Amino acid sequence: MATTIVNDTPIRYEDSGGDGPAVLFSHGFLMDHTMFDAQLEALSADYRCIRWDERGFGDTPANGPFTYWDSADDAVAVLDACGVEQAAFVGMSQGGFLSIRAALAHPGRVRALALIDSCADVDDDETIEGYRGMLAGFTAGDEATQQAVAEGVAALILGDETLSAEWIPRWFANLERSDLNIAGQALLSRDDVQPRAAEIACPVLAIHGGDDQAISVDRARLFVDAVADGRGVMVVDGAAHAPNMTHPDIVNVALAGFLSSL
């Protein structure tokens, strides 16, 4: 992986290279760039695929408080480091949060948005407090509490026992080297950008797990229906919050069709 420095923070990224149109993949909370392995395999022959580790995850540290507006700037800095003027942004969950903000703050750099189980609005107060409790249990609880929280989060995000067995140890390893509370604060205190949806002029597609318990399909539709060039919501039946990992063939076909239409 390569590194670019943004406000004294080393942002780690990977660039497949090639002459195809650029696609920037931004991962969800607790995940890292490898959650898009299946998309890279499917798309890198035709597209220049760039993936990165966001602040607090993978090999990118969180050196201090940040917002998803800062993360949007990080994403653009990764494009700068790759010498890419414009890319289609593919963002899963928090990767979608930052991608939407990139389209608002840097519209000339965002060719299109493909949002995987993401939204532009915010959770209600009760849900946020529940997430705060989960975050506290995972970062400061005893071993049994941490394991229980991790298993609950894995069921919410992945809904797949094999993937959960792979990712839960990685979450604990990340906990040892990074202050998850910094990234958690960015997630739980994000601002509501749904009222600005009409400002987004680029094409927008939403791909959403039909069984997602974290972000409902209706919230994805709310955003797509409000943008200037919404291309619909593709629901992946039986998928939880990360359909690009649990149902990659379906998601890859949808992404390929969307990208080829641009």
CORMO-V455565 format. One line per field, one symbol per residue. ss: DSSP state (H for helix, E for strand, C for the rest). psi: psi as a letter, one per 30 degrees, with the letter a starting at -180 (. if undefined). burial: 1 if it has 24 or more other C-alpha atoms within 12 Angstrom, else 0. Layout:
ss->???
psi->???
burial->???
//
This chain:
ss->CEEEEECCEEEEEEECCCCCCEEEEECCCCCCHHHHHHHHHHHCCCCEEEEECCCCECCECCCCCCCHHHHHHHHHHHHHHHCCCCEEEEEECHHHHHHHHHHHHCHHHEEEEEEECCCCCCCCHHHHHHHHHHHHHHHHCCHHHHHHHHHHHHHHHCCCHHHHHHHHHHHHHHHHHCCHHHHHHHHHCCCCCHHHHHHCCCEEEEEEECCCCCCCHHHHHHHHHHCCEEEEEEEECCCCCCHHHHCHHHHHHHHHHHHHCC
psi->llkkkjhgkjkklkkfalglkkkkkkllkfaafffgeeeeeeffffljkkllklkflbgkljflkllfeeeeeeeeeeeeffhkeklkkjkkcfeeeeeeeefefifffjelkjkjhalfallleeeeeeeeeeeeeefflleeeeeeeeeeeeeeeehkeeeefeeeeeeeeeeffkjffeeeeeefglljgefgeffjflkkkkkkkfgkfekleeeeeeeeffleikglkjkjkfkbfiffefheeeeeeeeeeeeff.
burial->0011010011111111100011111111111111111111001100111111111111111100111111111111111011010111111111111111111111101111111111111110000000110110111000000110111111111111001100110111011001111111111111001100110111111111111111111111111111100111111100111111111101110111011000
//
